[in-house]
């Protein structure tokens, strides 16, 4: 299929017609293409229309400026359409995305403009006046969710002086801003963290900038002062926890450069910054944190799970290597269920990681957990033949049953893991005939 560059003549001619409309039509057409091609997720029609109504730096939102979606489609000369199934606005073909990506000069500093637009929206009197009740009504502010979740993504890509000033303005009176709850509810960590809105509004600009990893704003807030660098927010996380969780190396370095920073300060589940960086595989942040003189590389969370445990569980072999290089890391430490890092490597079938751990003299390869399951038991259960091959030569009892009486071979047979069955099958006895 012809790509966007191959259709360059047709797309170029259509863009010339859009620009040739002049005045507001030309401006709306190009702005629509910019937003649709550079947004962090597909935009709904109402979101897009309200985005194009924002006047950067204005303290008010003018409803009279909101164009109709029909107007925008007409201004784009057929290059934009409505996806009826998703109710979002899209480019007419994926090759157009390729073409626009190859011609960034069409939109200038797109991401800085989008960040400025989002921040102007969040700073408007209408948005600041919104209720922060558990179920606020955002019907009249359809662009609020996008701005709350993605202004930082655009600012991180291209932070203009204007966007930086607008962000600092937002943080001047941030405690009760409606965008906070939208942002926190969208964090991936919600699967295992609880938002305590009774503590609300313990969430400040430094927490927010650390989530997005915008180095210049983090540095600016630190320089301004007035922030407790180790302050937990309403999710129990410090700024450094957020930076480590999302792998923002620059922000982590800036925060660690503060004299009163505590690199081991955990969240409410005793999960420290190093644990989060290890858990999510952010090797750069792990390296930075391990370089701190007062770091505790073996600090467990409430469940007894250390950075090494989480790295092993998540399959981050590079992080495991870094942690095993430390003399102050216990490679065989038990969690609350008596499960070790090797147990997790075996359970998930991480052959390379299991090999790294088995090279350690302090690792117990046949230690059962509280359910009587050994690393071999779990590798056999999951059909991980590569791990099974590594274990029998390390003082491992291949016939050791779990608490329910089933052996590794029983589970391999039950789950029809033929290759593992062959590895665990005892050698056939040889019968010698006599004459």
Rosetta blueprint (number, residue, H / E / L):
1 X L
2 X L
3 X L
4 X L
5 X L
6 X L
7 X L
8 X H
9 X H
10 X H
11 X H
12 X H
13 X H
14 X H
15 X H
16 X H
17 X H
18 X H
19 X H
20 X H
21 X L
22 X L
23 X H
24 X H
25 X H
26 X H
27 X H
28 X H
29 X H
30 X H
31 X H
32 X H
33 X H
34 X H
35 X H
36 X H
37 X H
38 X H
39 X L
40 X L
41 X L
42 X L
43 X L
44 X E
45 X H
46 X H
47 X H
48 X H
49 X H
50 X H
51 X H
52 X L
53 X L
54 X L
55 X L
56 X L
57 X L
58 X L
59 X L
60 X L
61 X L
62 X L
63 X H
64 X H
65 X H
66 X L
67 X L
68 X L
69 X H
70 X H
71 X H
72 X H
73 X H
74 X H
75 X H
76 X L
77 X L
78 X L
79 X L
80 X E
81 X E
82 X E
83 X E
84 X L
85 X L
86 X L
87 X L
88 X E
89 X E
90 X E
91 X E
92 X L
93 X L
94 X H
95 X H
96 X H
97 X H
98 X H
99 X H
100 X H
101 X H
102 X L
103 X L
104 X H
105 X H
106 X H
107 X L
108 X L
109 X L
110 X H
111 X H
112 X H
113 X H
114 X H
115 X H
116 X H
117 X H
118 X H
119 X H
120 X H
121 X H
122 X H
123 X H
124 X L
125 X H
126 X H
127 X H
128 X H
129 X L
130 X L
131 X L
132 X L
133 X L
134 X L
135 X L
136 X L
137 X L
138 X L
139 X L
140 X L
141 X L
142 X L
143 X L
144 X H
145 X H
146 X H
147 X H
148 X H
149 X H
150 X H
151 X H
152 X H
153 X H
154 X H
155 X H
156 X H
157 X H
158 X L
159 X L
160 X L
161 X H
162 X H
163 X H
164 X H
165 X H
166 X H
167 X H
168 X H
169 X H
170 X H
171 X H
172 X H
173 X L
174 X L
175 X L
176 X L
177 X L
178 X L
179 X H
180 X H
181 X H
182 X H
183 X H
184 X H
185 X H
186 X L
187 X L
188 X H
189 X H
190 X H
191 X H
192 X L
193 X L
194 X L
195 X L
196 X L
197 X L
198 X L
199 X L
200 X L
201 X L
202 X L
203 X L
204 X L
205 X H
206 X H
207 X H
208 X H
209 X H
210 X H
211 X H
212 X H
213 X L
214 X L
215 X H
216 X H
217 X H
218 X H
219 X H
220 X H
221 X H
222 X H
223 X H
224 X H
225 X L
226 X L
227 X L
228 X L
229 X L
230 X L
231 X L
232 X L
233 X L
234 X L
235 X L
236 X L
237 X L
238 X L
239 X H
240 X H
241 X H
242 X H
243 X H
244 X H
245 X H
246 X L
247 X L
248 X L
249 X H
250 X H
251 X H
252 X H
253 X H
254 X H
255 X H
256 X H
257 X L
258 X L
259 X L
260 X L
261 X L
262 X L
263 X L
264 X L
265 X L
266 X L
267 X L
268 X L
269 X L
270 X L
271 X L
272 X L
273 X H
274 X H
275 X H
276 X H
277 X H
278 X H
279 X H
280 X L
281 X L
282 X L
283 X H
284 X H
285 X H
286 X H
287 X H
288 X H
289 X H
290 X H
291 X L
292 X L
293 X L
294 X L
295 X L
296 X L
297 X L
298 X L
299 X L
300 X L
301 X L
302 X L
303 X L
304 X L
305 X L
306 X L
307 X H
308 X H
309 X H
310 X H
311 X H
312 X H
313 X H
314 X H
315 X L
316 X L
317 X H
318 X H
319 X H
320 X H
321 X H
322 X H
323 X H
324 X H
325 X L
326 X L
327 X L
328 X L
329 X L
330 X L
331 X L
332 X L
333 X L
334 X L
335 X L
336 X L
337 X L
338 X L
339 X L
340 X L
341 X H
342 X H
343 X H
344 X H
345 X H
346 X H
347 X H
348 X H
349 X L
350 X L
351 X H
352 X H
353 X H
354 X H
355 X H
356 X H
357 X H
358 X H
359 X L
360 X L
361 X L
362 X L
363 X L
364 X L
365 X L
366 X L
367 X L
368 X L
369 X L
370 X L
371 X L
372 X L
373 X L
374 X L
375 X H
376 X H
377 X H
378 X H
379 X H
380 X H
381 X H
382 X H
383 X L
384 X L
385 X H
386 X H
387 X H
388 X H
389 X H
390 X H
391 X H
392 X L
393 X L
394 X L
395 X L
396 X L
397 X L
398 X L
399 X L
400 X L
401 X L
402 X L
403 X L
404 X L
405 X L
406 X L
407 X L
408 X H
409 X H
410 X H
411 X H
412 X H
413 X H
414 X H
415 X L
416 X L
417 X L
418 X H
419 X H
420 X H
421 X H
422 X H
423 X H
424 X H
425 X L
426 X L
427 X L
428 X L
429 X L
430 X L
431 X L
432 X L
433 X L
434 X L
435 X L
